[in-house]
Amino acid sequence: MIFNFFKQVPRLILTGCASACLLYTLLHVTSVLAYVPLDRIIAVVNEDVIMQSELELKLRTVRGQMQQQGKSLPPTSILERQVLDSLIQNRIQLQLAERAGIRVDDETLNRTISNIAAENKVSLSEFRDILEGDGYSYEQFREDIRNEITLTQLRKRQVENRINVTEKEIDNFLSNQEFQGNVQAEVRLSHILLSMPTAPTKEEIEQVKLMAESVRADLLAGADFAEIAKTVSDGQNADNGGDLGWRKMDQLPSLFSEYVPDMSKGDISEPIQSPSGFHLIQVADIKSDEKTIVEQTHARHILVKLDQLTNAEQAKNKLEQLRQRIVNGDDFARLAKGNSDDTVSAINGGDLGWNSPGQLVPEFQREMDALQPGEISQPFPSNYGWHIVQVLERRSHDSTESVKRGKARAIIFKRKLNEAMQNWARELRDEAYVEYRLDEF
């Protein structure tokens, strides 16, 4: 382009200062171009491109993160290809999000960035100064966060919301050995060792085995394990009744780890042979996850939703009037049936049943937790509209089983999600046109 422009210069009628100024400008532009490296395309993704500058910016971020985490950096060529593949994958998904009409408005973006700043215990202006002090463009950071939110919404819509974990899957997971290793916390084992001589003969092995079977028979008949261990065991823990103490399931001696997961409290193993002799183990106790006792609240509410006909002030005023009627003696349940926009609970007089902490939206939980049984809140907003809530009663509830099932559900969901996400990303990549130009020039 510059050379073409130079070819045209002689055709121009230039005189005096104008000619000198133009010549200076052209020489200055040429000089700048000679020293500033030009950006270039390093990948074509469908109808879009990825530039060298994008890769360099991402590489800088990735290197910084890896150094902070104390990870060793792979060779530059490998890291470049990994980061480029990640950029390509994100670009494909962002293109899909655009076609699907997923948009992140400025209000959502600003709220997210404010939350990030708050989590880092700095103000928004301080956060911006920190970014720019580290050499990062605040506007580029905003767009990166906007893209992350967009991708999260896309993945939730395309993959996450389609994953279902059934009660049967949870039951199967809870009953199998794998879950024991993940959730069951500790077991307390008792141990008896009937030792064999070094390099025993077949007869000596058989003799010790018969002795072990005889001891086991006595134990099954009701003999005290600790007393028998003190009498006949050659193990190091014989003096304290063979007690091995509490052990995590993944910290059991390898000799016993094959047997213990299938044993219940009080079970005694068959004789287990090892080079040192025959072992008998008893599961003296099992400490599953500690009991989870939560404070549950039984409450009812009236909801007024906001729409084109009802604004926040009108919703608040309506609830203030309803609250006053209840205080004056009107029946809460009757008013909820006739006025609440929560159609599910309205049928039951606004009754929400028993709820554990975290089951309800934070704004609602906060207001409810501040009330004494029988007390009615002032009107307050949430994402659903405006509410008044009355606490009926509270109780301490053993939620161990529901917590255990919740853990199992989370593990199953995560596995399904990881597999589904990989398949989905691979399918998108296979359907896209991608041309690498990283190794050119």
N, C-alpha and C positions, 0 to 999 in steps of 0.2 A: 504493500500500500504506500509506504514512504517513498520507495523507489519510483513508483508510478507518478507520485506527486512531483518528485524532482524533475522527471522528464517533461512535465508540463510548465515548469518554471520559466524556461527561456521564451516560451510563447507569450508570457505576460509582459506587459509594459510596466516596468518598475523603475522608478527614479528616486534618487536622493535617499532620504531617511526611510521612506517606506520600503525600498529595496533592502536596505541594510537591516531594518527591523525584521523583515520576513526571513532573511538569511539567518539571522541570529536565532530566531524561533525554531527554524527547521533543524539547525545544527544542535540546538539544545534538546529538542525532542529525540533526535537520532542518538545523542549521547546518553540520554536517560534509558532509551530502549536497549542500548547496548549493555547496560549494567543491571537492568531489572529482569529477572527470569520470567518468561511467559508461562502462564498457567496452561495446562493441557488436559485433554480428556484421557482418562485411564480406564474407563469402562462405559459401555453402552448398555442401558437396562431398559428394554422395550423402547418407548419413545423418549426416554430421559437419558441423561449422562451423569457420570460421577467425575469430578475434577480432581487433579492432583492436590490442590489446596485443601479439599475436603479430607482426603486421605491423610495429609500431613497433620491437620488439626486433630483428627481422631487418633492418630498415632501418638501425638503428644499427650493426649488425655490418657490413653491406655498405658503408656509408659509411666506416667506419673502415678496412676493407680497401682500398678504392679510394684513400683518402687516403694510406695507407702506401705504396701502389704508385705514387703520383704521378699517378693518373688523374683527369681532370676529371669532375665529377659531372654527369649529365644533369639536366634539369628535374625537380623533385620529382614532378610528376604522372606522368611517364614512368617514373621510377625506382620509384615506388609500384606501378604496374601490372606492371612487370617482376618485382619481388620478390614480389608477390601471385601472379602466374602460377607462379613457382617454388614457392611454398608450396602452391599447389593441386596442382601436379604431384607434389610429395613426398607430400602427404596421400593422393592417389589410390593411389600406389604403396605407402604404408604400410598402407592398408586391404587391398590385395591381399596383402601380406606376412602380415597377421594371418589372412586367410582361408586362406593357404597353410601356416599353422602355423609360421612362422619366428619364433623367439624368441632373444633375446640374453641369456644368463644373467649374473648379477652378476660371476662369476669372469672371464668373457671381457671384460666392460666394464672391470673394475678393472685387468686386465692391459693393455688398450689405453690407458687413461688414464695408467698408470704409464709406458708406453713413450713417450707424448707428452711427459710431464714429463722423462723421461731424455733425449729428443732435444733438449729445450730446456736441458739441463744444470742442472736444478733438482730438488729433492726434491718428493715429492707434496704435502707440506704447504706448501712454498714456492710451488708451482704454484697451489694453492688460494688462497693469500693474494694472489697476483698477480691472479688472476681477480676475486676479490672486491674488490680494490683498484681495479680498473678498472670496477667496478660491475656485474659479471656474477655471477649466482647460480650457485654451484657445482653445486647440484642440477639446475638447468636445463641447465648444461653437460653433466652426466652423461646427461641424457635426450637432448640433441642428439647426443651421440656414440653413444648406443644406437641412435637412429634412423638415423644414418649407417651403422653396421655392418649394421643390418637391411636398409637399401636396397641396400648393396653385395652382401649375400648374395642378395637377391631378384634383382637385375640379373644376377648371375653365373648363377643358376639359370634365369632366364627368357630371357636373351639370350646372355651370354658363352659359356656352356658349349655352346651350340648352333652356334657358329661354327667352321667347319673350313677350314683352309688346306691345299690339296693340293700335292703335290710338283710337279705340272704347273704350277700357278699360280706357284710359286716359279721354276721353269725359265723360264716366259714373262717374268716380271718381270725376272729376271737378264739376259735376252737383249735386252730392249728399251731404247730410248734413255733412257727416263725413269729407269731404274735407274742408268745411267751418270752422270746428273746428281746422283743422290742418294748414290751410293757411291764411284764412281771419283774419286779425290782430285785428281790433277793430271796435266797433260800438258806436255811440253816441245816447243815448236814452233820450227822454223826457217823463215825467210821470205825470199823474193826479190820485189822490186817492180821491174817494168819500167814506168817512168812515161810518161805522155802529156802533150803540151802542153795548156795551157789552151784550152778550146773547140776540141777536135781535129776534124778533118774525118773523114768515113767512111774515107777512104783511110788516114789516120794511125792510126785505131783498128784497122783491119784489119792494118796493118803491125806494130804493137806486139803484137797478138794472135798473129800468125804467129811473131814472135820468141819469145814466151812458150812457144808450143807446141814450138818447136825446142829451147829450153832444157830443157823438161820431158822431151823425147825423150832428150837427152843424160844427164839425171839417171837416167831409167829404164834407160839402157844401162850405168849404173855410175859416172857421173861423181860426184865428191865435192861434196855440196851446199854445204858451207862454202866451198870454193874457188870454185865457180861464183858464189856470192853475193858474195864479195869482188870478183869480176871484173865482174859485170854488174848487180848489184842497185843500185837507187837508194834503197833503204830506209835508215832511220836506223841500223839494226843491221848494215849491210853489212860494216863493218870487223871485226866479230867473227863473220863467217860467217853472218849473218842470224839468229843465236840470239836468240829472244824470251824465253828463260828458262822457268821453270816457271809455269804458270797453272792456277788452279782452273777447272773446267769452266764454272762460272757467272761467271767473270771474263774469259772470252775476248772479244776484239773481236767486236762483233755481226756483222761481215762474215764472220768465220770460224766462228762458233758453229753455223751451219747445216751445215757440212761436217765438222768435227772429230769429232762423236760417231759418225759412220759410218766413221771411218778407224781403221786399226790401226797399230801401231808400224812405222815405215819407209815408210808410204804417202805418196805425193806427190799433191797435189790437181790437178785440172784447172785451167787458168788461170781466176782469179776476177776479174771486172771490177769496178772501182769508178771514181769520178770521177778518181782520181789515176793510174790505170793498171791493169795486170794483175798479179795476185799469184799466186805459187806458195807453198804451205805444205807442210811435211813434218812428220809426227809423229815427232820424233826419239826420244822415249821416253814411256812411260806409267808413272806411279806410281800404281798402284791402292792400296787400303788396305794399310798396312804389314803384313808377315807377322805373324801372331799365333801365337807359340810358347808353348805351355802345358806345365806339368809334369803329366803324367797319372799316375795310380796304378792298378795292377792289384791288386785285393784280393779277399778272400773273407770271409764272415762266417757266424755262426750267430745266428739270431733266436729269442727266446722271447717270445711275445705274452702280454699280461695279459688275463685273463678272470675269470669267476666262480670258476674252480677254481685259478687261478694269480695270486697277488699279486706285488708288486714284490720282496719279500724272497725268495720261493720262486724267482722267475725268476733273480734274482742268484745264489742258491746253486747252482742247476742249472748255470748258465754257469761258475761258479767250478770246479765239479767237472769239467765238460767241458774247460775250459782246462787244468786240472792233468793230465788224461789225455793231452791233446795234448802238453804239455811232457814227459811221461813216455814219449812215443813213439807214442801212438795216431795214426791217420791223420785229419787234419782233415777231408778230403773225406768220408770214411766216416761220421764223427760228424755232419757237417752233413746228409748225406742222411737220417740216421735221427732227427735231433733238431731241425732248424731249422724254424721256422714260416713262413719265407719259401719258399713252395712253388715259386716260379719259379727262384730260385737254388739251392735244395736239390737239385734234379735234377742240377745240375752241381757238386755238392760245395760249395755256398755261393759259387761263383765269381760275382763281380759284373762281370768284364771290366774294360776300361780306362775310367776315368772322369776327366773334366776337372774343375777346381775349380768348385764351384757346382752340379754335377749331383746331388749327394747332400744330404740334409738337414744343416743346420749342425752339429748335435751329432755326427753320424756323421763329417762332414768333419773336424771338430776332432780327434777321437780318432785318425782314420786318418792325418792329417797329422803327428801327433806320433810316429808309429812309424817305425822303420827297417825296410828289407826283411827279411822273415823273422820280425819281432817280432809278438807277439800281445798285444792290449790286455787290460786288466782289463775286467770287465763294466761296461757303461754304458747309461744309458737314452736313449731318443728317443721321438718321438711314436708310433712303431710298436711299442715294447716295449723289451726289453733285448737287448743284443748283445755278442758278442766279435768282433773283426775282426783279420785278419792281412794285412799288406802283403806281397805276393809280389814286386813289382818296380815300378820307376818309369822314366819316359822323358820326354824332351822331344819334343813332338809339334807339327807344323805344323797348326794348326786354322784357317788362313785361310779355306779354302773353307766349313767348317761355320759359322764366324763370319759370313761373307758371306751364307750362306743363312739364318742366324738373323736377320740384319738385315732381309733381304727378307721373311721370314715375319712379323716384327714390324710392318713397314710395311703389309703386306697385311691382317694381322689388325686393326690399328688402323682402317684404312679401313672394313673390313667392320663392325667393332664400332660405329663412329660412325653409319654408315647404319642398321644394325639397331636401335641404341638410339633413334634419332630416330623410326623407324617404329613401334617398340614403344610409346614414350611417346605418340605421336600417336594410336595405336589406343586406348590406355587412356583418353586424354582424350576421344576421340569417344564412347566407350561410357559415360562417367560423366555424372552430372547435376551441373552446376555453375551456380550462380546468384550473380552479382556484386551486392554491395550497397555497394561502395566509395564510389560517388558519391551515396549517399543522405544525407539530413539537411543 
